[in-house]
Amino acid sequence: MKQATDIDQSNSPSVQPGVLSTFLGLSAKALETKGGLFTAREITQQPQLWLKTWKLVQQQNTQLSAFIKEAFANNDLSIILTGAGTSAFIGDVLQGPFQKNTKKRTIAIATTDLVSHPAHYFHSHTTLLISFARSGDSPESVAALQLADALCQKVYHLIITCNPNGKLALTKNNAPGRSYVFLLPPEADDQSLAMTGSFTSMLLTGLLISRIEEINALEKQVNQIAAYANHILLRYREKLKKVADLKFDRAIFLGSGPLRSVANESNLKVQELSDGKVICKFDSFLGFRHGPKAVINASTLMVYLFSNNEYVHQYEQDLVTTITSEEKGLFSIGVSEKADPSLHPDLMIELSAGEDTVDEEFLAVCSVLPAQIIGFFKSLSLGLTPDNPSEKATITRVVKGVVIYPFPAQNNNISQP
């Protein structure tokens, strides 16, 4: 397996030390012509970005620990993980691990729900609102902060964002000392429409903060997932390109626990980058049996994101075996830390070449890469420009057209949990 520093420099004799001239097997010049330079570069640089992210969290360990300790000193504390779109999926992935690691009541609620129904979620107990945002300029992101300040008796804000000049990073809450802004490395601020490195680096930040007391020991796992990502980029890139060239118009992503929400982000990546020409769906392995399995047809791509938890994997094995014996779709991909010899997808992406292993929650960070790569190459095969695949500007990098309305004072009867 390549080390985390050896990122996709093959067949590039003109590469200068530390500078990449090819991304996903295409030259920078060719990618510029195709309108895919940002996306290809942002997918490729993720392993290095994760190492930089760990270093930043480690450097701010003292300040972050003090902030978390003060918030956790409130016995009535509840934690809300929030964001919009892909940033909301970060909270969905983290909800279970964050609650397990911190032993604090944790829920994930998108800002798009917080803004429309704040009284359902903001209450008189103490709240730690953890906001994830790439740009920090989404209207709902700022409005959620303001509503929390207005409606919660006591609120702490942890803002995890990629843009130091975004409205979210620059917004000051009503209680000085109760907010902390964590800025990701500059390259995490994706310039392409589809979020890639911003998603995975903010997700990693959340995982690290949930285990901030172990930050030094976690370096090994961060190095490992960076190596896994490099393994995908170097060994499976061309195979995933061939998959993207297949004539599928449906794609289904399945995962369990935190990987279920990674399946959600995976489904969005392919749908965004194909400009909706590929309709995607996600579910848990167990949940997929309850009706959604009916959507599989002969033009469906099936992608299984396997857990490395043996207990969980039993349920995954059962479903894949069932699907294989029925309508199994056009093509199937398995993404697994270790290949399961009892399962035979058309393409098995095995992340670990040895005895290496990481905690299931860290596996969530790198398991989205196959969908990012498929989405990129599917965009090209459809004649789209991956950096901005939305031909009619149906979707934009920062959402447009959202009006934030004042929350009526008479509705400020905050519900009790």
C-alpha positions in Angstrom: 0.0 0.0 0.0 1.3 3.5 -0.8 2.0 5.8 2.0 -0.2 8.9 2.6 2.3 11.2 0.9 2.3 9.3 -2.4 -0.8 10.8 -4.0 -1.5 10.2 -7.7 1.8 11.4 -9.2 2.1 8.5 -11.6 2.9 9.1 -15.2 3.9 12.7 -14.5 7.6 13.2 -15.4 7.3 17.0 -15.0 6.0 16.8 -11.5 7.9 19.2 -9.2 8.6 18.1 -5.6 5.4 18.6 -3.5 3.4 19.7 -6.5 0.8 17.6 -8.3 0.4 18.0 -12.1 -2.2 15.2 -12.5 -5.4 14.5 -10.6 -7.4 11.3 -11.0 -5.1 10.3 -13.9 -5.8 13.5 -15.9 -3.4 16.4 -16.4 -4.2 19.8 -14.9 -4.4 21.2 -18.4 -6.9 18.6 -19.6 -9.0 19.0 -16.5 -9.1 22.8 -16.9 -10.4 22.2 -20.5 -13.1 19.8 -19.2 -14.1 22.1 -16.3 -13.1 19.5 -13.7 -9.8 20.8 -12.2 -11.2 21.9 -8.9 -13.2 18.7 -8.3 -10.4 16.4 -9.3 -7.8 18.2 -7.2 -10.2 18.4 -4.2 -10.9 14.7 -4.3 -7.2 13.8 -4.7 -5.8 16.0 -1.9 -8.0 14.6 0.8 -5.5 12.2 2.4 -3.1 15.1 3.0 -5.9 17.3 4.1 -6.9 14.9 6.8 -3.3 14.8 8.2 -3.3 18.6 8.3 -6.7 18.6 10.0 -5.5 16.2 12.7 -2.5 18.5 13.3 -4.7 21.6 13.7 -7.0 19.9 16.2 -3.9 18.6 18.1 -2.4 22.2 18.1 -5.7 23.6 19.5 -6.1 20.7 22.0 -5.8 22.9 25.1 -8.3 25.5 23.9 -10.8 23.0 22.6 -10.6 20.9 25.7 -11.2 23.9 27.9 -14.2 25.0 25.8 -15.7 21.5 25.8 -15.1 21.1 29.5 -16.9 24.3 30.3 -19.9 23.3 28.2 -20.0 19.8 29.6 -20.0 21.1 33.2 -23.7 21.9 32.7 -25.6 18.9 33.8 -28.6 19.7 31.7 -26.5 20.0 28.5 -27.8 18.6 25.2 -25.8 18.7 22.0 -27.2 19.6 18.6 -25.2 18.9 15.4 -26.3 21.0 12.5 -25.6 22.2 9.0 -27.4 22.5 5.6 -27.2 19.9 2.8 -24.0 17.9 2.9 -22.9 19.8 6.0 -26.1 18.4 7.7 -25.0 14.9 6.8 -21.9 15.4 8.8 -24.1 15.7 11.9 -26.0 12.6 10.8 -22.8 10.6 10.6 -21.6 11.9 14.0 -24.7 11.7 16.0 -24.2 8.1 17.3 -20.4 8.3 17.7 -20.6 11.7 19.4 -23.2 10.6 21.9 -21.2 7.4 22.6 -17.9 9.2 23.0 -19.1 12.1 25.1 -21.9 10.4 27.0 -24.0 13.5 26.4 -27.4 13.5 24.8 -26.8 14.3 21.1 -29.1 14.9 18.2 -28.5 15.9 14.6 -30.9 18.5 13.1 -30.4 20.3 9.8 -30.4 24.1 10.0 -33.2 23.9 7.4 -35.3 22.2 10.1 -34.0 24.4 13.0 -35.0 27.6 11.1 -38.5 26.5 10.2 -39.3 24.9 13.6 -37.0 26.3 16.2 -39.4 25.7 19.1 -39.2 21.9 18.5 -35.4 21.9 19.2 -34.3 24.9 21.2 -35.4 24.7 24.9 -34.7 26.0 28.3 -31.9 23.6 29.0 -28.3 24.3 28.1 -27.4 23.6 24.5 -24.1 23.1 22.7 -24.8 23.9 19.1 -22.1 22.5 16.8 -22.4 24.0 13.3 -20.7 22.6 10.2 -20.4 24.8 7.1 -18.2 24.9 4.1 -18.8 28.6 3.1 -20.6 29.6 6.3 -22.7 31.9 4.0 -25.9 29.8 3.9 -28.8 32.0 5.3 -30.0 29.1 7.4 -26.7 28.7 9.1 -26.6 32.2 10.5 -30.3 32.2 11.3 -29.9 29.0 13.3 -27.2 30.7 15.5 -29.4 33.7 16.0 -32.4 31.6 16.9 -30.4 29.6 19.4 -29.2 32.8 21.1 -32.7 34.2 21.3 -34.5 31.0 22.4 -32.1 29.0 24.5 -31.6 29.9 28.1 -27.9 29.2 27.8 -26.1 28.2 24.6 -22.6 27.4 23.5 -21.5 27.6 19.9 -18.8 25.4 18.3 -18.5 26.5 14.7 -16.5 24.2 12.4 -16.1 25.8 9.0 -13.8 26.1 6.0 -14.2 29.8 5.2 -12.6 32.3 7.6 -14.5 35.1 5.8 -17.9 33.4 5.9 -20.8 35.0 7.8 -20.9 32.1 10.2 -17.2 32.4 11.2 -17.6 36.2 11.7 -20.9 36.1 13.6 -20.6 36.8 17.3 -23.1 35.3 19.7 -24.7 37.1 22.6 -22.4 35.6 25.3 -18.7 36.2 24.8 -16.6 33.2 25.8 -19.3 30.7 24.8 -18.3 30.4 21.2 -15.4 28.7 19.5 -14.6 28.9 15.8 -12.5 26.1 14.3 -11.2 26.8 10.9 -10.1 24.0 8.6 -7.0 24.3 6.4 -7.5 26.6 3.4 -7.7 23.8 0.9 -10.7 22.4 2.7 -12.8 25.3 1.3 -13.8 23.4 -1.9 -14.2 25.7 -4.9 -16.2 23.2 -6.9 -20.0 22.9 -6.5 -19.9 19.4 -5.0 -18.5 19.2 -1.5 -15.7 16.6 -1.2 -12.7 17.5 1.0 -14.8 20.0 3.0 -17.2 17.1 4.0 -14.5 14.6 5.0 -12.3 17.1 6.8 -15.2 18.6 8.8 -16.4 15.1 9.6 -12.9 14.1 10.8 -12.8 17.3 12.9 -16.0 16.3 14.6 -14.8 12.8 15.3 -11.5 14.1 16.8 -13.3 16.7 19.0 -15.6 14.0 20.3 -12.5 12.2 21.5 -10.4 15.3 22.2 -8.7 13.7 25.3 -7.3 11.0 23.0 -6.1 13.3 20.3 -2.4 12.2 20.3 -3.4 8.5 20.2 -5.8 9.1 17.3 -3.0 10.1 15.0 -2.4 6.5 14.0 -6.0 6.1 12.9 -5.9 9.3 10.9 -2.7 8.1 9.2 -4.4 4.8 8.5 -7.5 6.3 6.8 -5.3 8.6 4.8 -3.4 5.4 3.6 -6.8 3.8 2.8 -7.8 6.8 0.7 -4.5 6.7 -1.2 -5.1 3.0 -1.8 -8.5 3.8 -3.4 -7.0 6.7 -5.5 -4.1 4.6 -6.8 -5.4 1.1 -7.1 -9.2 1.5 -7.8 -9.4 4.8 -9.7 -9.4 3.3 -13.2 -11.8 0.6 -12.2 -14.2 3.2 -10.8 -13.9 5.1 -14.0 -15.0 2.1 -16.0 -18.0 1.7 -13.6 -18.9 5.3 -14.3 -19.0 4.6 -18.0 -21.6 1.9 -17.5 -25.2 2.7 -18.6 -26.8 3.0 -15.2 -29.5 5.6 -14.4 -30.1 4.6 -10.8 -27.6 4.2 -8.0 -28.3 2.8 -4.5 -25.9 3.3 -1.6 -26.3 1.2 1.6 -24.5 1.5 4.9 -25.1 0.7 8.6 -24.8 3.1 11.6 -22.6 6.0 10.7 -22.0 4.5 7.3 -25.8 4.9 6.5 -25.3 8.7 6.5 -22.1 8.3 4.4 -24.4 6.4 2.0 -26.6 9.5 2.0 -23.7 11.8 1.1 -22.6 9.3 -1.5 -26.0 9.3 -3.1 -26.0 13.1 -3.2 -22.5 13.2 -4.8 -23.4 11.1 -7.7 -26.8 12.8 -8.2 -25.2 16.3 -8.0 -22.3 15.5 -10.3 -24.6 13.8 -12.9 -27.0 16.8 -12.7 -29.8 14.5 -11.7 -29.4 12.3 -14.7 -28.6 9.4 -12.3 -31.3 9.2 -9.6 -29.9 7.9 -6.4 -31.2 6.5 -3.1 -29.6 5.5 0.2 -30.7 3.4 3.2 -29.4 1.1 5.9 -28.9 -2.5 5.1 -31.8 -3.5 7.4 -34.0 -0.6 6.4 -33.7 -1.4 2.7 -35.7 -4.6 3.1 -38.8 -2.7 4.2 -40.0 -1.6 0.8 -37.2 0.4 -0.9 -35.7 -2.8 -2.3 -38.3 -2.6 -5.0 -36.4 0.2 -6.8 -33.6 -2.2 -8.0 -33.8 -2.9 -11.7 -31.5 -3.9 -14.5 -30.0 -0.4 -14.8 -29.2 0.1 -11.1 -25.7 0.5 -9.7 -25.5 -1.1 -6.2 -22.9 0.2 -3.7 -22.4 -1.5 -0.4 -20.5 0.3 2.3 -19.6 -2.4 4.7 -19.0 -2.0 8.4 -15.8 -3.5 10.0 -17.9 -4.4 13.1 -18.4 -8.1 13.0 -21.8 -8.0 14.7 -23.1 -5.3 12.3 -21.7 -7.1 9.2 -23.9 -10.2 9.8 -26.9 -8.1 8.9 -25.1 -6.8 5.8 -24.1 -10.3 4.7 -27.7 -11.4 4.9 -29.1 -8.6 2.7 -26.4 -8.9 0.0 -27.0 -12.6 -0.2 -30.7 -11.9 -0.6 -30.3 -9.3 -3.3 -27.8 -11.5 -5.2 -30.4 -14.2 -5.4 -33.0 -11.8 -6.8 -32.8 -8.7 -9.0 -29.2 -7.7 -8.3 -28.9 -4.7 -10.6 -26.5 -3.8 -13.4 -23.3 -3.8 -11.3 -22.4 -4.0 -7.7 -19.5 -2.5 -5.6 -18.4 -3.4 -2.1 -16.3 -1.1 0.0 -14.8 -2.9 2.9 -11.8 -2.7 5.2 -11.3 -6.4 4.7 -12.9 -8.3 1.9 -15.5 -10.8 2.9 -14.8 -14.1 1.0 -18.5 -15.1 1.3 -19.6 -12.0 -0.8 -18.9 -11.5 -4.4 -19.8 -8.0 -5.7 -18.6 -7.2 -9.2 -16.0 -5.0 -7.7 -14.7 -5.3 -4.2 -12.7 -2.3 -2.9 -10.6 -3.7 -0.1 -9.1 -0.8 2.0 -6.5 -2.6 4.1 -3.7 -4.7 2.6 -2.6 -6.1 5.9 -3.8 -6.5 9.5 -4.5 -2.7 9.9 -7.8 -1.7 11.2 -9.6 1.5 12.4 -12.6 2.2 14.5 -15.9 2.0 12.5 -16.5 5.7 12.9 -13.2 6.6 11.3 -14.0 4.2 8.4 -16.8 6.7 7.6 -14.3 9.4 6.6 -12.8 7.5 3.7 -15.7 5.3 2.6 -17.3 8.2 0.6 -14.3 8.4 -1.8 -15.6 5.8 -4.3 -18.8 7.7 -4.8 -16.9 11.0 -5.3 -14.7 9.3 -8.0 -17.7 7.7 -9.7 -19.6 11.0 -9.6 -16.6 12.8 -11.1 -16.2 10.4 -14.0 -19.9 10.0 -14.6 -20.1 13.8 -14.9 -17.4 13.7 -17.6 -19.0 10.7 -19.4 -22.3 12.7 -19.6 -20.5 15.7 -21.2 -20.9 17.8 -18.0 -18.4 20.0 -16.3 -17.7 18.5 -12.8 -16.8 21.8 -11.2 -20.3 23.1 -12.1 -22.4 20.2 -13.4 -25.8 21.9 -13.0 -26.5 23.0 -16.6 -29.5 25.1 -15.6 -28.0 26.4 -12.3 -30.7 24.4 -10.5 -28.1 24.0 -7.6 -25.4 26.4 -6.7 -22.3 26.4 -4.5 -24.0 28.6 -1.9 -27.8 28.3 -1.8 -29.8 31.1 -3.3 -33.3 32.4 -2.9 -33.8 31.7 0.8 -35.7 34.4 2.8 -35.3 34.3 6.5 -38.5 35.5 8.3 -38.6 36.8 11.9 -39.8 34.2 14.4 -43.0 35.5 16.1 -42.6 36.4 19.7 -45.8 34.6 20.6 -44.2 31.3 19.4 -41.3 31.6 21.9 -42.9 29.0 24.2 -40.0 26.6 23.9 -40.9 23.0 24.1 -39.4 20.9 26.9 -37.5 17.7 25.9 
